[in-house]
Amino acid sequence: MADPIKGLAAFILLNFVHLTVAQQLCTKIDFDRTVLPEFRECTDQRLPALYITDYASHREVPPYRPASPYYLSNSYFGLSCIESVIVLAFDKYTSIEAAIYLKSLGSAFVEINVYDATHINSLVKSFRSDGTQNWSILRGSVDRNISNARVEIKAYTDLQTVLAIQFLHILNSAIDWSECKSTTQPLTTRPPPITSPLPPVTSTGPPAKNPEQTWWWVIFGACALVVVLIIIIVCVICMLNMRRTRSHDCTAK
């Protein structure tokens, strides 16, 4: 009887260890809840934190999925930041996914920064989005061994920025566990076509002339000008001849 109990205990212990290690190497954090124990303010930089808000109060943001009532956004303009407080270990198989909606006419951006927490301000990798037409998945590979990693989400926004972040996934392709595998489906939503708010321009002036008629008028005008110049030259020559004739008659007398 003792052997089955020992075997069951060993099985539970091994699965617990495996689960604990897997949680350090990968995790899926969705911002569809009001509390985020995995993150805190970026205390070293003294920046305001990103915060959780709801789709119902912000109609300008299309929900990433119908079942998600909340998302991560900014509460202040300028730089905002949160950083992870959970224990994370990255290796060459680690990758990051984040669902981001960022519309701006200015210089807004979102950065997912990976730090080595054993060294102060040691930035190892940075993934950046400078704007999206709709929801977009920001992806990147860490490709580094970091035994004590810290992940930072930093955003810069202004008055014309609309920002929403639905999730942050830290994955590991070498671990056969659902939490470490990507389950993100390709986005099929497309932004609506851009239409001009201006009404069609209608002309109230005279109808446009036929280009061929215009050219005929130009040619006719040029010919008339040449004829007028010839007449003027002929008249000048005649007057000069008349003066010479009169002068010659006076001399003969």
Buried (B, 14 or more C-beta within 10 A) or exposed (E): EEEEEEEEEEEEEEEEEEEEEBBBBBBBBBBBEEEBEBBEBBEEEEBBBBBBBBBEEEEEBEBBEEEBBBBBBBEEBEBBBBBBEBEBBBBEBBBBBBBBBBBBEEEBBBBBBBBBBEEEEEEBBEBEBEBBEBBBBBBBBBEBEBEBBBBBBBBBBEEEBBBBBBBBBBBBBEBEBEBBBEEBEEEEEEEEEEEEEEEEEEEEEEEEEEEEEEEEEEEEEEEEEEEEEEEEEEEEEEEEEEEEEEEEEEEEE
